[in-house]
Amino acid sequence: MTIVLFDGSLKTTPFINRLAEGLAKKHTVYIIGFNDSLKQKVKGVEYMALGTTQNAFNLLYHSLKIALMAVFKWGDFNHFFRTLKYIVTKKTERLKQENFNKTLQVIAPDILHIQWPSLLGLCADAIANPKIKTVLSQRGFQSNVRPFVDAENFSELQDYYPKIDGFHSVSKEISKVGDKIFHLANKIDKVVYSGFDFEKLPFNFNYIKNQTLKLLSIGRPHWVKGYEYALRACAILKEKNISFEYTVVGGEGNEELQFLVDDLGIKESVRFTERISQEKVYEIMRQSDLLLLPSVIEGLPNIAVEAMAVGLPVISTKCGGVEELIVDNETGWLVTVRSPEAIAKAIISFLLVSEEGLEDVRKSARKTVEAKHNEAQMVDEMEDLYFEVLFLNGR
């Protein structure tokens, strides 16, 4: 197969990079996107830059490059002159569309795997092209939040979804959410969990609880992450004279959360940091006692998988696909959504767990993610989805 993975950029997520590298061992894989600045490319993958709107010269260069390629390959002067017109009139969005469509024509993929619903408008011509089968990933905010708070977006997705050949869902729960937008008896929708290279996520055999409990959350300070409820739980811990430090990686600069910390009187125990590299995330995980996932809405959070892999215990709300990952009191702890009291109670219960009991939870968690989230399994299951889309009528 020839497969194009498209998330709008060449700087793709770790999930897409792992998928691309695995698929490239047996198939021709392209990553195309609107930038061309990469420190490291995925082995075996072809990259095609479409130009970036943030740099006029860069967009001009790649637009002319693609237009000249079309002339020499097919004698397509119409595309060439359209490109010149859009350059002169500074219609950057039309240039992006031309570059994307012509690049797809050059590659002629069997599968176009669109990573985010926000890209469907750009992919409209490809979706309508019977020679290209399209797959859309359902994960995160754009799938389980935005359509349900933005009526216009919901309507747009209802128009596009029936035209898509197959869907990839990161959890069973998000698959059900997708059915609220579009449902059909023979709809191709395969749940494929994100896969990880567990050799790069070694288990922490030296885990010891700190005297001052070190709590950790990781992720942008959006309301769906539920940090408000974790902070209110921290206030309860303070009232009970439990010594703790709570670090929210990626939460720096959020005025509402900072105001809440001051209002609750827990400023000395809470720290918001900027986003950090993946390597530093794993480092801080190994220094922490407990990962808090107080989310209101989730798909299936990769950060929980990574924490379980390295042996960091997890307390999470019962939201999204989390219950497909964590079994309460066996591989972690689950609490009610939007309940500071439940979070605080779970943390206190965690403090009372014996060393032996905690080791059982940590090892069970590692075994679970190794079985359900390994990289090879992800690649094989995604390949199965592509073949199903190619050989069955998914429209």
C-alpha angles and dihedrals in degrees: 000000000000108000130188117200110199127184096149096263140061088227093081128183122266089253092056092044092053091046093048094050092049095047092046090066089072107012141044106260128190130187112198126183150145100270135051105200109112129158093195132013125210112257114258095009125121117224126204120185119212098190129260126258088214090070117045094197092048092052091045092050096050094041092055091043092054092043093052090047088055091051096049095041100043107002087246100167091159091066090045093054092044088054091051091049092052091047093052093045091043093233095159096172091055089048090053090051093048092048092049096047095046093047090053089050090053094049095040093199126198090214131030107194108199111200102197134032090228088071096058094094091056089047095048096112092047091049089053092048110098091202092065121062114209131211124189125202117223112206141119135001097335091058107034104027117022098055090054097050096037114059093190092054091048090053092049092051091048087057096047103037098070089055094055117097100214144358133221114206122192092211141011089247095056089048088060090049090053090054088062087065098040131358130178131165094237096035111143106230118152125187108224116174119218111266128221138196098239093192085072090049104058117187115253104237091175097065112148126165114249119236087238105049110244111211121189137194126176128197146069117305097252122143091245089067091065097219090151090068093047090052092049088050088054089055088055090052090052091051088055091050094245111156112228146150119211120198122189109194111207094018098103117128099023106134096193093055092044091051090050091051090053092045092051092048095236099115093121092057102042129074129184116199136186122257112286136197122277091250092055090047090058090046094054090045090060090052095050133083102210140011116221119206104181093166125156093202130017140161102208108310115230090203089066091052091050093048092050090048094055092042101254109145115238133214110190139169118249096255137132115334096340092106088059087061108033126052109200113253091358107067098004140321130286127204139180118278117255094012118125088179092057092048092049092047091051091050091051090048089050090056089056095052113111122241090250092050092048091051090053091053093046094049093045089051092052092048091050096053092043089056099043105029108040118138099234092053091051092052093047093049093047089050089052089053092052092050091048090052092047098049102034128061101252097171 
